[in-house]
Amino acid sequence: MRLTFDAADEAFRADLRAFLDEHCPPEARRGKDFVAADEEGVPDWARAWQATLFDHGWMVPSFPPELGGRNCTPLQTLLYLEELAAQGVVRSVHFGGYAIVGPSLLEFGNEAQRALAAPSIRGDIVWCVGMSEPDAGSDLANLSTRAVADGETFVVNGQKVWTSYAPFADKCFCYVRTGTDPEAPKHKGISVLIIDMDTPGIEVRPLRHITGAVEFAEVFFSDVVVPADRLVGELDNGWRITMGSLAHERGGLWVEGVAGSQRALDGLVALARRKGLDADPTVRRQLAAAYEKVASLRALGYKGFASFAQGSSAPEHSYMKLATSELRKELFDLGLDLLGPYGSVTAPELAEEGGRWWNGFFISLAATIGGGTSEIQRNTVATRVLGLPRG
Ligand SMILES: Cc1cc2nc3c(=O)[nH]c(=O)nc-3n(C[C@H](O)[C@H](O)[C@H](O)COP(=O)(O)OP(=O)(O)OC[C@H]3O[C@@H](n4cnc5c(N)ncnc54)[C@H](O)[C@@H]3O)c2cc1C
């Protein structure tokens, strides 16, 4: 077992630190719990920062330079993700393009579509991903937005919901039903279309988060005409084009969850001290228990990473999204408890730490839903990791 990094990896880390010191704007250093896009769109600093990361090979370091990377190893990717998380640095305020669409186009797109990958990863094209519908969330295969082939075009009708970034996206990576066989299994007959958001017939109705931010929306499609060459991959076979296909980073995707929990815990310790609660035995016990959980999850993440880096599967990682999102919810909830009645003050100029605790609490709730709810994650761990029978 090797518990240290070699000289090449340390040099990699030093290069990254030097780059961040020189280029990272203060707005990007506020951690994920605070940084979001809003109805105003992607702020100028975020556009410039994502482009700078790409141009210097630091956007997705495992990719080649023409895709914003530097061909780095899985271990270097882990170092990269840890360093960003430790410094609270956010790469992008809209992950759809670099984390989902860009890699999916590279894997499944035709030549013209693959050419969209680089500007998507650089953030020049802002994407939304249209999967969820009123009757298709956890059960995504139930989606009913229909695309009917009509000569050289598809005509799309239906509705998406909770579509992040739709209020300001340039394009939608849209999951539609194209199959016509009513006897076919639900997940057959789904296709993916690239739809320009300014196409006539698209109506975006923004939805406000409980935090007040307007980041996602309902999207209605009424006789939206989409050229047939915008089909990604094979007709009726879109189920293969799954969410989160950033395979290069998969082994390290847990890092932000653990680092976010660590940041919340550090904040809680400081808060307890400031409020004179650090000698309270109940609070001390709660903080110690939280410390144990964060440390255990970090160890579990490393254990899974060791398997991943050796080419094996890492079942531990199926558990990390569930565990870290639920833990963050507990930690921010504890922060609100420590604040007592002041926890409910939401005005940034009056609230403790500019509203960090209530804002973080609400965002932590969303994180237990988006990308697969905690119940669905538990089902996955039960059946695929523990081998339990389906309920
Ligand atoms: C912040 C945020 C951003 C999002 N961004 C996007 C986006 O960009 N694009 C997009 O398409 N979607 C997006 N979503 C939607 C997200 O994918 C869905 O909310 C999620 O898949 C759950 O679907 P649902 O809301 O329809 O809930 P449902 O699936 O209706 O679930 C309702 C409740 O039932 C439980 N449940 C459902 N099925 C089971 C089961 N089999 N076993 C046990 N419990 C079950 C769920 O856990 C949940 O508690 C976003 C959501 C959030 C919170």
The ligand as a Gaussian input file, in Angstrom:
#p B3LYP/6-31G(d) Opt

LIG

0 1
 C      -31.858000      20.722000      -8.146000
 C      -32.441000      19.814000      -9.174000
 C      -32.027000      19.908000     -10.496000
 C      -32.596000      19.084000     -11.473000
 N      -32.186000      19.226000     -12.773000
 C      -32.751000      18.451000     -13.731000
 C      -32.378000      18.613000     -15.098000
 O      -31.538000      19.448000     -15.437000
 N      -32.981000      17.850000     -16.029000
 C      -33.914000      16.918000     -15.701000
 O      -34.407000      16.250000     -16.588000
 N      -34.305000      16.740000     -14.406000
 C      -33.746000      17.504000     -13.426000
 N      -34.132000      17.345000     -12.106000
 C      -35.202000      16.422000     -11.790000
 C      -34.751000      15.169000     -11.064000
 O      -34.030000      14.320000     -11.929000
 C      -36.010000      14.509000     -10.500000
 O      -36.561000      15.385000      -9.539000
 C      -35.715000      13.192000      -9.862000
 O      -35.318000      12.239000     -10.812000
 C      -36.947000      12.647000      -9.109000
 O      -38.060000      12.636000      -9.946000
 P      -39.423000      13.322000      -9.497000
 O      -39.146000      14.703000      -8.995000
 O      -40.382000      13.176000     -10.620000
 O      -39.925000      12.475000      -8.270000
 P      -40.654000      11.076000      -8.320000
 O      -39.879000      10.131000      -9.166000
 O      -42.094000      11.287000      -8.644000
 O      -40.515000      10.611000      -6.821000
 C      -41.351000      11.139000      -5.768000
 C      -40.935000      10.454000      -4.472000
 O      -41.146000       9.024000      -4.588000
 C      -39.947000       8.314000      -4.338000
 N      -39.868000       7.171000      -5.251000
 C      -40.087000       7.151000      -6.596000
 N      -39.885000       5.907000      -7.085000
 C      -39.510000       5.136000      -6.047000
 C      -39.136000       3.757000      -5.925000
 N      -39.104000       2.938000      -6.980000
 N      -38.783000       3.302000      -4.688000
 C      -38.787000       4.125000      -3.604000
 N      -39.146000       5.443000      -3.655000
 C      -39.488000       5.938000      -4.864000
 C      -38.826000       9.311000      -4.661000
 O      -37.638000       8.989000      -3.984000
 C      -39.447000      10.612000      -4.156000
 O      -39.279000      10.735000      -2.764000
 C      -33.587000      18.151000     -11.107000
 C      -33.993000      18.047000      -9.771000
 C      -33.437000      18.862000      -8.818000
 C      -33.896000      18.734000      -7.387000

